[in-house]
Amino acid sequence: MSKFGELIDLNVPVLLDFYAEWNEQSSLMHPILRDVAAALGDKGKIIKIDVDKNKELAQALRVKGLPTLMIYKNGEMVWRQSGEQDANTLITLLNDYL
């Protein structure tokens, strides 16, 4: 968990994508997140977290539905949503926290 703290304690927005390879909605988010990353550049960070490989973290954050997306800034969660999101919505949200 200490590594998680280091990942989210940045002064740029960090978008976490909790996903599973077997989950169809999660798979649909992969190209969308690539577009978001390209638009964001170095102004933010996107981190994909496989819930099957990070069960403790997923349980600690009460991740139930997939995909679950969270935005952290300076170690604080500022936004959270389960289900698919479109690239424009995510880019707008992340820009709000720059």
BALOBA-1460 file (C-alpha; in Angstrom, 3 decimals):
// residues 98
<rec num="1" residu="m" x="0.000" y="0.000" z="0.000"/>
<rec num="2" residu="s" x="2.907" y="2.396" z="0.551"/>
<rec num="3" residu="k" x="3.634" y="2.256" z="-3.187"/>
<rec num="4" residu="f" x="0.024" y="3.281" z="-3.819"/>
<rec num="5" residu="g" x="0.522" y="6.341" z="-1.621"/>
<rec num="6" residu="e" x="3.525" y="7.345" z="-3.698"/>
<rec num="7" residu="l" x="1.559" y="6.906" z="-6.935"/>
<rec num="8" residu="i" x="-1.300" y="9.191" z="-5.914"/>
<rec num="9" residu="d" x="0.597" y="11.820" z="-3.926"/>
<rec num="10" residu="l" x="1.416" y="13.968" z="-6.938"/>
<rec num="11" residu="n" x="0.511" y="17.590" z="-7.622"/>
<rec num="12" residu="v" x="-0.839" y="16.588" z="-11.044"/>
<rec num="13" residu="p" x="-4.097" y="14.668" z="-11.485"/>
<rec num="14" residu="v" x="-3.713" y="10.884" z="-11.459"/>
<rec num="15" residu="l" x="-6.410" y="8.831" z="-13.174"/>
<rec num="16" residu="l" x="-6.642" y="5.277" z="-11.869"/>
<rec num="17" residu="d" x="-8.365" y="2.666" z="-13.992"/>
<rec num="18" residu="f" x="-9.331" y="-0.430" z="-12.021"/>
<rec num="19" residu="y" x="-9.941" y="-3.139" z="-14.600"/>
<rec num="20" residu="a" x="-9.891" y="-6.876" z="-15.272"/>
<rec num="21" residu="e" x="-8.793" y="-8.565" z="-18.487"/>
<rec num="22" residu="w" x="-11.948" y="-10.711" z="-18.537"/>
<rec num="23" residu="n" x="-14.270" y="-7.694" z="-18.204"/>
<rec num="24" residu="e" x="-15.618" y="-6.465" z="-21.571"/>
<rec num="25" residu="q" x="-16.305" y="-2.887" z="-20.410"/>
<rec num="26" residu="s" x="-12.746" y="-2.679" z="-19.066"/>
<rec num="27" residu="s" x="-11.397" y="-3.749" z="-22.448"/>
<rec num="28" residu="l" x="-13.453" y="-1.066" z="-24.188"/>
<rec num="29" residu="m" x="-11.782" y="1.572" z="-21.999"/>
<rec num="30" residu="h" x="-8.210" y="0.734" z="-23.152"/>
<rec num="31" residu="p" x="-8.278" y="2.777" z="-26.407"/>
<rec num="32" residu="i" x="-10.185" y="5.596" z="-24.695"/>
<rec num="33" residu="l" x="-7.512" y="5.839" z="-22.002"/>
<rec num="34" residu="r" x="-4.790" y="5.891" z="-24.678"/>
<rec num="35" residu="d" x="-6.537" y="8.917" z="-26.218"/>
<rec num="36" residu="v" x="-6.811" y="10.594" z="-22.804"/>
<rec num="37" residu="a" x="-3.117" y="9.961" z="-22.116"/>
<rec num="38" residu="a" x="-2.162" y="11.436" z="-25.495"/>
<rec num="39" residu="a" x="-4.275" y="14.547" z="-24.852"/>
<rec num="40" residu="l" x="-2.972" y="14.954" z="-21.299"/>
<rec num="41" residu="g" x="0.714" y="14.552" z="-22.080"/>
<rec num="42" residu="d" x="2.867" y="15.153" z="-19.015"/>
<rec num="43" residu="k" x="0.197" y="17.285" z="-17.288"/>
<rec num="44" residu="g" x="-1.247" y="14.191" z="-15.605"/>
<rec num="45" residu="k" x="-0.812" y="10.492" z="-15.161"/>
<rec num="46" residu="i" x="-2.919" y="7.439" z="-15.998"/>
<rec num="47" residu="i" x="-2.382" y="4.229" z="-14.071"/>
<rec num="48" residu="k" x="-4.099" y="0.958" z="-14.912"/>
<rec num="49" residu="i" x="-4.624" y="-1.408" z="-11.976"/>
<rec num="50" residu="d" x="-5.610" y="-5.030" z="-12.604"/>
<rec num="51" residu="v" x="-8.015" y="-5.960" z="-9.784"/>
<rec num="52" residu="d" x="-7.099" y="-9.641" z="-10.088"/>
<rec num="53" residu="k" x="-3.453" y="-8.819" z="-9.321"/>
<rec num="54" residu="n" x="-4.234" y="-6.120" z="-6.713"/>
<rec num="55" residu="k" x="-7.109" y="-7.623" z="-4.722"/>
<rec num="56" residu="e" x="-6.162" y="-5.978" z="-1.412"/>
<rec num="57" residu="l" x="-6.075" y="-2.509" z="-2.931"/>
<rec num="58" residu="a" x="-9.350" y="-3.056" z="-4.805"/>
<rec num="59" residu="q" x="-11.019" y="-4.224" z="-1.582"/>
<rec num="60" residu="a" x="-9.580" y="-1.345" z="0.440"/>
<rec num="61" residu="l" x="-10.992" y="1.145" z="-2.082"/>
<rec num="62" residu="r" x="-14.297" y="-0.771" z="-2.301"/>
<rec num="63" residu="v" x="-14.047" y="-1.349" z="-6.038"/>
<rec num="64" residu="k" x="-17.194" y="-3.286" z="-6.951"/>
<rec num="65" residu="g" x="-18.014" y="-2.547" z="-10.601"/>
<rec num="66" residu="l" x="-15.574" y="-2.575" z="-13.483"/>
<rec num="67" residu="p" x="-14.137" y="-0.473" z="-14.775"/>
<rec num="68" residu="t" x="-13.879" y="1.873" z="-11.805"/>
<rec num="69" residu="l" x="-12.125" y="5.155" z="-12.517"/>
<rec num="70" residu="m" x="-10.744" y="7.483" z="-9.845"/>
<rec num="71" residu="i" x="-8.915" y="10.788" z="-10.011"/>
<rec num="72" residu="y" x="-6.478" y="11.658" z="-7.243"/>
<rec num="73" residu="k" x="-4.608" y="14.897" z="-6.719"/>
<rec num="74" residu="n" x="-2.116" y="15.496" z="-3.909"/>
<rec num="75" residu="g" x="-3.086" y="12.155" z="-2.378"/>
<rec num="76" residu="e" x="-6.803" y="12.976" z="-2.187"/>
<rec num="77" residu="m" x="-9.538" y="11.326" z="-4.230"/>
<rec num="78" residu="v" x="-11.369" y="14.109" z="-6.065"/>
<rec num="79" residu="w" x="-13.559" y="12.059" z="-8.421"/>
<rec num="80" residu="r" x="-14.785" y="8.484" z="-8.770"/>
<rec num="81" residu="q" x="-17.091" y="6.713" z="-11.212"/>
<rec num="82" residu="s" x="-17.826" y="3.126" z="-12.194"/>
<rec num="83" residu="g" x="-18.559" y="2.149" z="-15.774"/>
<rec num="84" residu="e" x="-17.392" y="3.361" z="-19.138"/>
<rec num="85" residu="q" x="-16.571" y="7.017" z="-19.694"/>
<rec num="86" residu="d" x="-15.804" y="8.787" z="-22.950"/>
<rec num="87" residu="a" x="-12.456" y="10.431" z="-23.642"/>
<rec num="88" residu="n" x="-13.816" y="14.003" z="-23.759"/>
<rec num="89" residu="t" x="-15.434" y="13.668" z="-20.327"/>
<rec num="90" residu="l" x="-12.224" y="12.315" z="-18.790"/>
<rec num="91" residu="i" x="-10.042" y="14.973" z="-20.468"/>
<rec num="92" residu="t" x="-12.343" y="17.732" z="-19.215"/>
<rec num="93" residu="l" x="-12.333" y="16.310" z="-15.682"/>
<rec num="94" residu="l" x="-8.561" y="15.975" z="-15.597"/>
<rec num="95" residu="n" x="-8.091" y="19.506" z="-16.954"/>
<rec num="96" residu="d" x="-10.308" y="20.772" z="-14.111"/>
<rec num="97" residu="y" x="-7.708" y="19.477" z="-11.629"/>
<rec num="98" residu="l" x="-4.575" y="20.843" z="-13.353"/>
